[in-house]
Amino acid sequence: MKFKITIKAPDDFYDGIGEAIEESFKGTTFFNNEEAESAWDARRKSLNDAIKPWVKYGEYVTIEFDTVAKTATVLPR
C-alpha cells in the first residue's frame, strides 16, 4: 500500500540548516563579525535554495510511504 503524508515543520528546516552551517564552519576563522555574518547568510541562502525542490515555503514536505516495498520517498513539491 502506498500513501502520502504532508508534514509542516516550520522550525525544523530552519534549525537544521543552521546546525549544518554551524558544523560546516567549525575551525574556520573570519577577519570580523561582518565577514562571518556574510558567509553565514550566503550559506543559508544556498542551502535554502538547494532544498526548494522538496520543501515548500521552507516548512512543508510530503513523504510517500510504500509498505510493500518498505520505502519512504520525499516527493518533489
Rosetta blueprint (number, residue, H / E / L):
1 M L
2 K E
3 F E
4 K E
5 I E
6 T E
7 I E
8 K E
9 A L
10 P H
11 D H
12 D H
13 F H
14 Y H
15 D H
16 G H
17 I H
18 G H
19 E H
20 A H
21 I H
22 E H
23 E H
24 S H
25 F L
26 K L
27 G L
28 T L
29 T L
30 F L
31 F L
32 N L
33 N H
34 E H
35 E H
36 A H
37 E H
38 S H
39 A H
40 W H
41 D H
42 A H
43 R H
44 R H
45 K H
46 S H
47 L H
48 N H
49 D H
50 A H
51 I H
52 K L
53 P L
54 W L
55 V L
56 K E
57 Y L
58 G L
59 E L
60 Y E
61 V E
62 T E
63 I E
64 E E
65 F E
66 D E
67 T L
68 V L
69 A L
70 K L
71 T E
72 A E
73 T E
74 V E
75 L L
76 P L
77 R L
